[in-house]
Amino acid sequence: MILVTTETINGKELEMLGLVKGSTIQTVNAIRDIGAGLKTLVGGELTKYNEMMNNARALATKRMVEEAAQLGADAIVCVRYSSASIMQSAAEIMAYGTAVRFR
């Protein structure tokens, strides 16, 4: 499956199949959350949160690709990601785009 952020794919004529999306809600465990809170006192990168967000983006992307595959898509164009805070230390990640088939 080809994923692009552009509206077109060079050299391909596209048939639009529709919107596809994938999402997940992720959090870190309470102990790591406390550790991250302490880290804010001294500054620096919150590596466990980075790992959580990377894993969440990968899972959301996987779910989006699976939905596109069910439509018979060859690619997804205009891929975007969004995130929203659901509660303290929990975030929803959504991947979305337009499923297309090559003509």
N, CA, C and O atoms as a Tinker XYZ file with bonds, in Angstrom:
   412  protein
     1  N      0.860000   -1.179000    0.000000    73     2
     2  CA     0.000000    0.000000    0.000000    64     1     3
     3  C      0.899000    1.232000    0.000000    63     2     4     5
     4  O      1.790000    1.366000    0.838000    81     3
     5  N      0.653000    2.117000   -0.939000    73     3     6
     6  CA     1.396000    3.376000   -1.021000    64     5     7
     7  C      0.659000    4.421000   -0.184000    63     6     8     9
     8  O     -0.556000    4.581000   -0.304000    81     7
     9  N      1.405000    5.130000    0.664000    73     7    10
    10  CA     0.849000    6.211000    1.484000    64     9    11
    11  C      1.573000    7.493000    1.125000    63    10    12    13
    12  O      2.802000    7.553000    1.170000    81    11
    13  N      0.804000    8.535000    0.765000    73    11    14
    14  CA     1.413000    9.826000    0.441000    64    13    15
    15  C      0.602000   10.948000    1.078000    63    14    16    17
    16  O     -0.587000   10.796000    1.359000    81    15
    17  N      1.259000   12.058000    1.296000    73    15    18
    18  CA     0.560000   13.225000    1.844000    64    17    19
    19  C      0.034000   14.135000    0.734000    63    18    20    21
    20  O     -0.684000   15.098000    1.005000    81    19
    21  N      0.386000   13.834000   -0.492000    73    19    22
    22  CA    -0.043000   14.641000   -1.634000    64    21    23
    23  C     -1.397000   14.161000   -2.159000    63    22    24    25
    24  O     -1.877000   13.091000   -1.784000    81    23
    25  N     -2.005000   14.969000   -3.033000    73    23    26
    26  CA    -3.293000   14.613000   -3.611000    64    25    27
    27  C     -3.165000   13.678000   -4.802000    63    26    28    29
    28  O     -4.140000   13.045000   -5.206000    81    27
    29  N     -1.965000   13.590000   -5.364000    73    27    30
    30  CA    -1.744000   12.768000   -6.546000    64    29    31
    31  C     -0.519000   11.890000   -6.349000    63    30    32    33
    32  O      0.277000   12.095000   -5.432000    81    31
    33  N     -0.388000   10.913000   -7.229000    73    31    34
    34  CA     0.816000   10.075000   -7.280000    64    33    35
    35  C      1.324000   10.175000   -8.710000    63    34    36    37
    36  O      0.606000    9.839000   -9.651000    81    35
    37  N      2.549000   10.632000   -8.875000    73    35    38
    38  CA     3.109000   10.844000  -10.211000    64    37    39
    39  C      2.961000    9.598000  -11.077000    63    38    40    41
    40  O      3.289000    8.486000  -10.663000    81    39
    41  N      2.459000    9.815000  -12.286000    73    39    42
    42  CA     2.339000    8.738000  -13.249000    64    41    43
    43  C      1.139000    7.828000  -13.057000    63    42    44    45
    44  O      0.991000    6.844000  -13.782000    81    43
    45  N      0.279000    8.136000  -12.093000    73    43    46
    46  CA    -0.881000    7.286000  -11.821000    64    45    47
    47  C     -2.172000    8.080000  -11.986000    63    46    48    49
    48  O     -2.283000    9.224000  -11.543000    81    47
    49  N     -3.140000    7.444000  -12.633000    73    47    50
    50  CA    -4.490000    8.001000  -12.683000    64    49    51
    51  C     -5.260000    7.336000  -11.559000    63    50    52    53
    52  O     -5.248000    6.111000  -11.437000    81    51
    53  N     -5.931000    8.132000  -10.737000    73    51    54
    54  CA    -6.535000    7.622000   -9.512000    64    53    55
    55  C     -8.053000    7.623000   -9.564000    63    54    56    57
    56  O     -8.678000    8.556000  -10.068000    81    55
    57  N     -8.622000    6.566000   -9.038000    73    55    58
    58  CA   -10.063000    6.488000   -8.810000    64    57    59
    59  C    -10.272000    6.589000   -7.305000    63    58    60    61
    60  O     -9.781000    5.746000   -6.554000    81    59
    61  N    -10.993000    7.607000   -6.861000    73    59    62
    62  CA   -11.221000    7.823000   -5.438000    64    61    63
    63  C    -12.226000    6.803000   -4.903000    63    62    64    65
    64  O    -13.286000    6.594000   -5.492000    81    63
    65  N    -11.882000    6.175000   -3.787000    73    63    66
    66  CA   -12.769000    5.190000   -3.169000    64    65    67
    67  C    -13.454000    5.728000   -1.921000    63    66    68    69
    68  O    -14.541000    5.271000   -1.566000    81    67
    69  N    -12.839000    6.682000   -1.260000    73    67    70
    70  CA   -13.453000    7.267000   -0.079000    64    69    71
    71  C    -12.495000    7.444000    1.081000    63    70    72    73
    72  O    -11.337000    7.028000    1.034000    81    71
    73  N    -13.009000    8.067000    2.115000    73    71    74
    74  CA   -12.259000    8.340000    3.333000    64    73    75
    75  C    -11.964000    7.044000    4.083000    63    74    76    77
    76  O    -12.837000    6.188000    4.230000    81    75
    77  N    -10.736000    6.910000    4.552000    73    75    78
    78  CA   -10.364000    5.799000    5.431000    64    77    79
    79  C     -9.662000    6.380000    6.647000    63    78    80    81
    80  O     -9.012000    7.423000    6.571000    81    79
    81  N     -9.808000    5.681000    7.775000    73    79    82
    82  CA    -9.187000    6.181000    9.000000    64    81    83
    83  C     -8.842000    5.025000    9.912000    63    82    84    85
    84  O     -9.357000    3.914000    9.786000    81    83
    85  N     -7.965000    5.326000   10.820000    73    83    86
    86  CA    -7.603000    4.394000   11.879000    64    85    87
    87  C     -7.293000    5.212000   13.109000    63    86    88    89
    88  O     -6.754000    6.314000   13.008000    81    87
    89  N     -7.629000    4.679000   14.271000    73    87    90
    90  CA    -7.349000    5.441000   15.490000    64    89    91
    91  C     -7.054000    4.502000   16.648000    63    90    92    93
    92  O     -7.339000    3.305000   16.605000    81    91
    93  N     -6.479000    5.084000   17.670000    73    91    94
    94  CA    -6.210000    4.372000   18.908000    64    93    95
    95  C     -6.111000    5.394000   20.032000    63    94    96    97
    96  O     -5.806000    6.564000   19.800000    81    95
    97  N     -6.368000    4.942000   21.232000    73    95    98
    98  CA    -6.161000    5.766000   22.422000    64    97    99
    99  C     -5.097000    5.065000   23.253000    63    98   100   101
   100  O     -5.231000    3.886000   23.580000    81    99
   101  N     -4.054000    5.785000   23.587000    73    99   102
   102  CA    -2.910000    5.210000   24.286000    64   101   103
   103  C     -2.602000    6.014000   25.546000    63   102   104   105
   104  O     -2.930000    7.196000   25.648000    81   103
   105  N     -1.970000    5.348000   26.489000    73   103   106
   106  CA    -1.489000    5.992000   27.703000    64   105   107
   107  C     -0.233000    5.269000   28.177000    63   106   108   109
   108  O      0.044000    4.149000   27.748000    81   107
   109  N      0.508000    5.899000   29.043000    73   107   110
   110  CA     1.631000    5.229000   29.699000    64   109   111
   111  C      1.164000    4.819000   31.088000    63   110   112   113
   112  O      0.177000    5.347000   31.600000    81   111
   113  N      1.878000    3.874000   31.695000    73   111   114
   114  CA     1.436000    3.441000   33.023000    64   113   115
   115  C      1.681000    4.528000   34.066000    63   114   116   117
   116  O      2.457000    5.457000   33.840000    81   115
   117  N      1.019000    4.402000   35.198000    73   115   118
   118  CA     1.044000    5.437000   36.237000    64   117   119
   119  C      2.454000    5.722000   36.754000    63   118   120   121
   120  O      2.790000    6.876000   37.021000    81   119
   121  N      3.270000    4.699000   36.895000    73   119   122
   122  CA     4.637000    4.899000   37.395000    64   121   123
   123  C      5.428000    5.766000   36.419000    63   122   124   125
   124  O      6.132000    6.689000   36.829000    81   123
   125  N      5.310000    5.464000   35.136000    73   123   126
   126  CA     6.012000    6.265000   34.130000    64   125   127
   127  C      5.449000    7.678000   34.064000    63   126   128   129
   128  O      6.183000    8.631000   33.805000    81   127
   129  N      4.147000    7.814000   34.298000    73   127   130
   130  CA     3.532000    9.133000   34.289000    64   129   131
   131  C      4.084000    9.986000   35.431000    63   130   132   133
   132  O      4.347000   11.175000   35.248000    81   131
   133  N      4.257000    9.388000   36.593000    73   131   134
   134  CA     4.847000   10.105000   37.736000    64   133   135
   135  C      6.277000   10.512000   37.414000    63   134   136   137
   136  O      6.698000   11.632000   37.703000    81   135
   137  N      7.027000    9.578000   36.804000    73   135   138
   138  CA     8.405000    9.878000   36.405000    64   137   139
   139  C      8.468000   11.023000   35.407000    63   138   140   141
   140  O      9.355000   11.873000   35.485000    81   139
   141  N      7.519000   11.045000   34.461000    73   139   142
   142  CA     7.482000   12.118000   33.473000    64   141   143
   143  C      7.154000   13.442000   34.158000    63   142   144   145
   144  O      7.689000   14.486000   33.783000    81   143
   145  N      6.273000   13.403000   35.163000    73   143   146
   146  CA     5.958000   14.611000   35.914000    64   145   147
   147  C      7.183000   15.178000   36.610000    63   146   148   149
   148  O      7.389000   16.391000   36.626000    81   147
   149  N      7.990000   14.306000   37.182000    73   147   150
   150  CA     9.229000   14.755000   37.825000    64   149   151
   151  C     10.211000   15.306000   36.798000    63   150   152   153
   152  O     10.960000   16.241000   37.084000    81   151
   153  N     10.203000   14.717000   35.592000    73   151   154
   154  CA    11.108000   15.163000   34.535000    64   153   155
   155  C     10.815000   16.610000   34.145000    63   154   156   157
   156  O     11.717000   17.322000   33.703000    81   155
   157  N      9.577000   17.051000   34.299000    73   155   158
   158  CA     9.249000   18.428000   33.936000    64   157   159
   159  C      9.951000   19.437000   34.835000    63   158   160   161
   160  O     10.090000   20.604000   34.469000    81   159
   161  N     10.393000   18.996000   36.005000    73   159   162
   162  CA    11.115000   19.897000   36.904000    64   161   163
   163  C     12.502000   20.237000   36.374000    63   162   164   165
   164  O     12.990000   21.351000   36.567000    81   163
   165  N     13.135000   19.279000   35.707000    73   163   166
   166  CA    14.502000   19.488000   35.232000    64   165   167
   167  C     14.581000   19.670000   33.724000    63   166   168   169
   168  O     15.614000   20.095000   33.207000    81   167
   169  N     13.507000   19.356000   33.013000    73   167   170
   170  CA    13.488000   19.506000   31.558000    64   169   171
   171  C     14.066000   18.295000   30.849000    63   170   172   173
   172  O     14.649000   17.404000   31.467000    81   171
   173  N     13.894000   18.286000   29.563000    73   171   174
   174  CA    14.426000   17.199000   28.748000    64   173   175
   175  C     13.324000   16.441000   28.037000    63   174   176   177
   176  O     12.138000   16.719000   28.212000    81   175
   177  N     13.737000   15.488000   27.241000    73   175   178
   178  CA    12.817000   14.705000   26.427000    64   177   179
   179  C     12.102000   13.659000   27.263000    63   178   180   181
   180  O     12.709000   13.006000   28.112000    81   179
   181  N     10.819000   13.506000   27.019000    73   179   182
   182  CA    10.021000   12.479000   27.694000    64   181   183
   183  C      9.979000   11.252000   26.790000    63   182   184   185
   184  O      9.042000   11.071000   26.012000    81   183
   185  N     11.002000   10.418000   26.902000    73   183   186
   186  CA    11.185000    9.318000   25.953000    64   185   187
   187  C     10.047000    8.308000   25.981000    63   186   188   189
   188  O      9.688000    7.770000   24.934000    81   187
   189  N      9.474000    8.037000   27.134000    73   187   190
   190  CA     8.372000    7.069000   27.206000    64   189   191
   191  C      7.138000    7.598000   26.492000    63   190   192   193
   192  O      6.394000    6.827000   25.887000    81   191
   193  N      6.915000    8.900000   26.555000    73   191   194
   194  CA     5.798000    9.491000   25.817000    64   193   195
   195  C      6.082000    9.462000   24.315000    63   194   196   197
   196  O      5.176000    9.221000   23.517000    81   195
   197  N      7.330000    9.706000   23.929000    73   195   198
   198  CA     7.691000    9.584000   22.512000    64   197   199
   199  C      7.424000    8.170000   22.003000    63   198   200   201
   200  O      6.861000    7.982000   20.924000    81   199
   201  N      7.832000    7.187000   22.786000    73   199   202
   202  CA     7.597000    5.790000   22.411000    64   201   203
   203  C      6.093000    5.513000   22.293000    63   202   204   205
   204  O      5.646000    4.875000   21.340000    81   203
   205  N      5.326000    5.996000   23.262000    73   203   206
   206  CA     3.882000    5.794000   23.236000    64   205   207
   207  C      3.271000    6.402000   21.976000    63   206   208   209
   208  O      2.458000    5.760000   21.311000    81   207
   209  N      3.653000    7.625000   21.647000    73   207   210
   210  CA     3.087000    8.293000   20.480000    64   209   211
   211  C      3.532000    7.621000   19.182000    63   210   212   213
   212  O      2.735000    7.509000   18.250000    81   211
   213  N      4.776000    7.175000   19.100000    73   211   214
   214  CA     5.237000    6.438000   17.910000    64   213   215
   215  C      4.444000    5.155000   17.731000    63   214   216   217
   216  O      4.026000    4.826000   16.621000    81   215
   217  N      4.236000    4.427000   18.827000    73   215   218
   218  CA     3.452000    3.189000   18.757000    64   217   219
   219  C      2.007000    3.476000   18.367000    63   218   220   221
   220  O      1.414000    2.734000   17.585000    81   219
   221  N      1.444000    4.545000   18.907000    73   219   222
   222  CA     0.062000    4.910000   18.599000    64   221   223
   223  C     -0.080000    5.290000   17.123000    63   222   224   225
   224  O     -1.047000    4.883000   16.478000    81   223
   225  N      0.863000    6.061000   16.580000    73   223   226
   226  CA     0.807000    6.430000   15.164000    64   225   227
   227  C      0.915000    5.192000   14.278000    63   226   228   229
   228  O      0.208000    5.074000   13.277000    81   227
   229  N      1.803000    4.269000   14.650000    73   227   230
   230  CA     1.963000    3.039000   13.865000    64   229   231
   231  C      0.676000    2.217000   13.871000    63   230   232   233
   232  O      0.274000    1.698000   12.830000    81   231
   233  N      0.034000    2.094000   15.013000    73   231   234
   234  CA    -1.203000    1.321000   15.112000    64   233   235
   235  C     -2.338000    1.999000   14.355000    63   234   236   237
   236  O     -3.104000    1.328000   13.663000    81   235
   237  N     -2.455000    3.307000   14.475000    73   235   238
   238  CA    -3.493000    4.041000   13.745000    64   237   239
   239  C     -3.282000    3.899000   12.237000    63   238   240   241
   240  O     -4.244000    3.717000   11.491000    81   239
   241  N     -2.032000    3.982000   11.790000    73   239   242
   242  CA    -1.722000    3.815000   10.373000    64   241   243
   243  C     -2.080000    2.414000    9.903000    63   242   244   245
   244  O     -2.665000    2.250000    8.832000    81   243
   245  N     -1.740000    1.414000   10.684000    73   243   246
   246  CA    -2.060000    0.018000   10.348000    64   245   247
   247  C     -3.570000   -0.155000   10.179000    63   246   248   249
   248  O     -4.020000   -0.793000    9.227000    81   247
   249  N     -4.331000    0.399000   11.076000    73   247   250
   250  CA    -5.799000    0.282000   11.008000    64   249   251
   251  C     -6.355000    1.016000    9.791000    63   250   252   253
   252  O     -7.303000    0.542000    9.165000    81   251
   253  N     -5.779000    2.157000    9.451000    73   251   254
   254  CA    -6.209000    2.893000    8.269000    64   253   255
   255  C     -5.921000    2.077000    7.004000    63   254   256   257
   256  O     -6.768000    1.981000    6.116000    81   255
   257  N     -4.736000    1.500000    6.930000    73   255   258
   258  CA    -4.351000    0.683000    5.768000    64   257   259
   259  C     -5.268000   -0.536000    5.640000    63   258   260   261
   260  O     -5.664000   -0.900000    4.533000    81   259
   261  N     -5.602000   -1.161000    6.758000    73   259   262
   262  CA    -6.509000   -2.316000    6.725000    64   261   263
   263  C     -7.878000   -1.916000    6.178000    63   262   264   265
   264  O     -8.475000   -2.657000    5.398000    81   263
   265  N     -8.375000   -0.748000    6.584000    73   263   266
   266  CA    -9.665000   -0.278000    6.080000    64   265   267
   267  C     -9.599000   -0.017000    4.577000    63   266   268   269
   268  O    -10.537000   -0.337000    3.847000    81   267
   269  N     -8.491000    0.564000    4.117000    73   267   270
   270  CA    -8.313000    0.827000    2.687000    64   269   271
   271  C     -8.229000   -0.478000    1.899000    63   270   272   273
   272  O     -8.784000   -0.585000    0.806000    81   271
   273  N     -7.541000   -1.460000    2.452000    73   271   274
   274  CA    -7.412000   -2.761000    1.781000    64   273   275
   275  C     -8.781000   -3.414000    1.602000    63   274   276   277
   276  O     -9.028000   -4.055000    0.580000    81   275
   277  N     -9.663000   -3.260000    2.571000    73   275   278
   278  CA   -11.016000   -3.818000    2.462000    64   277   279
   279  C    -11.800000   -3.180000    1.314000    63   278   280   281
   280  O    -12.720000   -3.794000    0.774000    81   279
   281  N    -11.439000   -1.956000    0.943000    73   279   282
   282  CA   -12.083000   -1.283000   -0.178000    64   281   283
   283  C    -11.426000   -1.637000   -1.514000    63   282   284   285
   284  O    -11.913000   -1.241000   -2.573000    81   283
   285  N    -10.324000   -2.378000   -1.462000    73   283   286
   286  CA    -9.588000   -2.721000   -2.676000    64   285   287
   287  C     -8.652000   -1.624000   -3.137000    63   286   288   289
   288  O     -8.338000   -1.541000   -4.325000    81   287
   289  N     -8.203000   -0.787000   -2.231000    73   287   290
   290  CA    -7.341000    0.349000   -2.573000    64   289   291
   291  C     -5.918000   -0.095000   -2.888000    63   290   292   293
   292  O     -5.419000   -1.091000   -2.364000    81   291
   293  N     -5.289000    0.674000   -3.755000    73   291   294
   294  CA    -3.868000    0.494000   -4.054000    64   293   295
   295  C     -3.008000    1.477000   -3.272000    63   294   296   297
   296  O     -1.815000    1.249000   -3.070000    81   295
   297  N     -3.626000    2.576000   -2.831000    73   295   298
   298  CA    -2.884000    3.638000   -2.152000    64   297   299
   299  C     -3.837000    4.472000   -1.312000    63   298   300   301
   300  O     -5.059000    4.377000   -1.426000    81   299
   301  N     -3.226000    5.297000   -0.460000    73   299   302
   302  CA    -3.972000    6.292000    0.301000    64   301   303
   303  C     -3.270000    7.622000    0.073000    63   302   304   305
   304  O     -2.071000    7.759000    0.316000    81   303
   305  N     -4.046000    8.608000   -0.402000    73   303   306
   306  CA    -3.486000    9.941000   -0.649000    64   305   307
   307  C     -3.985000   10.894000    0.429000    63   306   308   309
   308  O     -4.937000   10.601000    1.152000    81   307
   309  N     -3.329000   12.026000    0.517000    73   307   310
   310  CA    -3.687000   13.072000    1.492000    64   309   311
   311  C     -3.673000   12.531000    2.926000    63   310   312   313
   312  O     -4.552000   12.862000    3.721000    81   311
   313  N     -2.689000   11.711000    3.253000    73   311   314
   314  CA    -2.605000   11.133000    4.599000    64   313   315
   315  C     -2.294000   12.240000    5.609000    63   314   316   317
   316  O     -1.410000   13.071000    5.402000    81   315
   317  N     -3.049000   12.220000    6.700000    73   315   318
   318  CA    -2.868000   13.184000    7.778000    64   317   319
   319  C     -2.964000   12.467000    9.117000    63   318   320   321
   320  O     -3.534000   11.380000    9.217000    81   319
   321  N     -2.404000   13.085000   10.135000    73   319   322
   322  CA    -2.494000   12.581000   11.506000    64   321   323
   323  C     -3.045000   13.683000   12.393000    63   322   324   325
   324  O     -2.765000   14.863000   12.186000    81   323
   325  N     -3.818000   13.290000   13.365000    73   323   326
   326  CA    -4.269000   14.255000   14.367000    64   325   327
   327  C     -4.187000   13.587000   15.731000    63   326   328   329
   328  O     -4.217000   12.362000   15.849000    81   327
   329  N     -4.085000   14.413000   16.743000    73   327   330
   330  CA    -4.064000   13.876000   18.109000    64   329   331
   331  C     -4.924000   14.770000   18.991000    63   330   332   333
   332  O     -5.086000   15.963000   18.737000    81   331
   333  N     -5.465000   14.161000   20.024000    73   331   334
   334  CA    -6.285000   14.897000   20.976000    64   333   335
   335  C     -6.078000   14.295000   22.355000    63   334   336   337
   336  O     -5.956000   13.080000   22.506000    81   335
   337  N     -6.041000   15.144000   23.334000    73   335   338
   338  CA    -5.933000   14.680000   24.710000    64   337   339
   339  C     -7.303000   14.178000   25.156000    63   338   340   341
   340  O     -8.301000   14.890000   25.042000    81   339
   341  N     -7.343000   12.954000   25.663000    73   339   342
   342  CA    -8.588000   12.359000   26.130000    64   341   343
   343  C     -8.738000   12.588000   27.634000    63   342   344   345
   344  O     -9.820000   12.910000   28.125000    81   343
   345  N     -7.652000   12.420000   28.335000    73   343   346
   346  CA    -7.575000   12.675000   29.772000    64   345   347
   347  C     -6.105000   12.850000   30.091000    63   346   348   349
   348  O     -5.261000   12.700000   29.208000    81   347
   349  N     -5.787000   13.161000   31.315000    73   347   350
   350  CA    -4.379000   13.366000   31.659000    64   349   351
   351  C     -3.585000   12.121000   31.297000    63   350   352   353
   352  O     -3.930000   11.018000   31.718000    81   351
   353  N     -2.526000   12.292000   30.520000    73   351   354
   354  CA    -1.592000   11.265000   30.062000    64   353   355
   355  C     -2.203000   10.225000   29.132000    63   354   356   357
   356  O     -1.639000    9.142000   28.974000    81   355
   357  N     -3.342000   10.525000   28.514000    73   355   358
   358  CA    -3.924000    9.643000   27.498000    64   357   359
   359  C     -4.235000   10.477000   26.259000    63   358   360   361
   360  O     -4.761000   11.585000   26.360000    81   359
   361  N     -3.907000    9.933000   25.093000    73   359   362
   362  CA    -4.124000   10.666000   23.855000    64   361   363
   363  C     -4.740000    9.758000   22.803000    63   362   364   365
   364  O     -4.424000    8.571000   22.719000    81   363
   365  N     -5.628000   10.341000   22.001000    73   363   366
   366  CA    -6.151000    9.645000   20.824000    64   365   367
   367  C     -5.327000   10.093000   19.632000    63   366   368   369
   368  O     -5.084000   11.284000   19.440000    81   367
   369  N     -4.905000    9.134000   18.841000    73   367   370
   370  CA    -4.204000    9.414000   17.594000    64   369   371
   371  C     -5.082000    8.908000   16.468000    63   370   372   373
   372  O     -5.578000    7.782000   16.515000    81   371
   373  N     -5.273000    9.738000   15.457000    73   371   374
   374  CA    -6.047000    9.326000   14.292000    64   373   375
   375  C     -5.218000    9.539000   13.042000    63   374   376   377
   376  O     -4.582000   10.579000   12.873000    81   375
   377  N     -5.230000    8.536000   12.163000    73   375   378
   378  CA    -4.635000    8.635000   10.838000    64   377   379
   379  C     -5.792000    8.584000    9.851000    63   378   380   381
   380  O     -6.698000    7.765000    9.998000    81   379
   381  N     -5.767000    9.454000    8.846000    73   379   382
   382  CA    -6.850000    9.448000    7.872000    64   381   383
   383  C     -6.345000    9.920000    6.517000    63   382   384   385
   384  O     -5.330000   10.607000    6.411000    81   383
   385  N     -7.079000    9.533000    5.494000    73   383   386
   386  CA    -6.727000    9.914000    4.134000    64   385   387
   387  C     -7.804000    9.423000    3.186000    63   386   388   389
   388  O     -8.871000    8.977000    3.609000    81   387
   389  N     -7.508000    9.514000    1.896000    73   387   390
   390  CA    -8.441000    9.084000    0.858000    64   389   391
   391  C     -7.908000    7.839000    0.189000    63   390   392   393
   392  O     -6.810000    7.846000   -0.368000    81   391
   393  N     -8.681000    6.770000    0.241000    73   391   394
   394  CA    -8.306000    5.521000   -0.427000    64   393   395
   395  C     -8.523000    5.681000   -1.914000    63   394   396   397
   396  O     -9.539000    6.224000   -2.349000    81   395
   397  N     -7.559000    5.204000   -2.699000    73   395   398
   398  CA    -7.645000    5.291000   -4.157000    64   397   399
   399  C     -7.241000    3.964000   -4.794000    63   398   400   401
   400  O     -6.510000    3.160000   -4.215000    81   399
   401  N     -7.748000    3.772000   -6.007000    73   399   402
   402  CA    -7.369000    2.610000   -6.814000    64   401   403
   403  C     -6.734000    3.150000   -8.085000    63   402   404   405
   404  O     -7.165000    4.176000   -8.612000    81   403
   405  N     -5.713000    2.465000   -8.576000    73   403   406
   406  CA    -5.074000    2.874000   -9.836000    64   405   407
   407  C     -5.940000    2.434000  -11.011000    63   406   408   409
   408  O     -6.477000    1.327000  -11.023000    81   407
   409  N     -6.065000    3.309000  -11.987000    73   407   410
   410  CA    -6.828000    2.970000  -13.204000    64   409   411
   411  C     -5.929000    2.387000  -14.230000    63   410   412
   412  O     -6.381000    2.039000  -15.321000    81   411
